[in-house]
Amino acid sequence: MTDALATIADDYREPHCHRSKGRSWGGVPANLARAKVAREPKPPPAPAARIEVAPIVQPSIAMSRPSDSLATFNDYEGMIAAFRLAKDLRGLSNEHTDELANLAKGHCDTILGPTGRKTFGRLSFNALLWAFGVKLVMVVDVERESEMAEYWADRQREITHVRTTPSRVSKIILERARPHILSAIARKGWETRRSKARKTLDAAVT
C-alpha cells in the first residue's frame, strides 16, 4: 500500500509530457537550433592559387634576323631573292600569297618561282610589298658612286643652257596654233592658184 502511494505522489509531481514533432520540452526547439546554425557566417573560402600564363609572342622578321635590314641588292635578281626571303620568313606559300595579295591564281609563282616567267608590274609590286609587310629604302652605293663620279663630272661640263637642237612643241601649243597654220596654208594656195590663172590669161591675150 505504501509503495502504491509513493508511485502516485511521484506521478503527481512529474506530470507526463507528450512530445510533439519538432518540439522538445526542457530545451531549445530543433527548428530554432537549425535556424541558428544557418544564420552563423561561414568562413570565407581559401583564395585559389594564381597561375601565371606566359604571353604569346607572334614570330616576326625582326626576331629572325640580327639587324633591321632584311636584304641588300642592286639588281633585279637580288630584288627577287629578297622578296622570296620575305615570303619564307612570313611562312607563306605561293598560293596563300595570291589570296592575300588579291592576285590571280599562280601569279606569285610566275614571279617568285624558279622559272621567273613574268616580271613585276605596278600592281603586283605594290601588292607583294603590302602582303609581306616590307618597304624599300634607297641609299647611296659608295662603291658605285666613286666609279661614276668622273662620268657625272664630264656630263655636267658638256651641259649648257643654250639649246642646240630644236625642242619638242607641246600639244596645247599645237592646238592653239592650228587655226593660224591652216589659214596660212589656205592663203598660200590661193596665191599660187591666182598666179597660175594670171599667167594663163596673159598667154591667151598675146
Secondary structure, DSSP 8 states (H G I E B T S, - for coil): -HHHHHHHHHHHHS------TT--TTS--HHHHHHHHHHS--------------------HHHHSSSS-----SSHHHHHHHHHHHHHHHT--HHHHHHHHT--TTHHHHHHSSS--S---HHHHHHHHHHHT--------HHHHHHHHHHHHHHHHH--SS--S-----HHHHHHHHHHHHHHHHHHHHHHHHHHHHHHHHHHH-
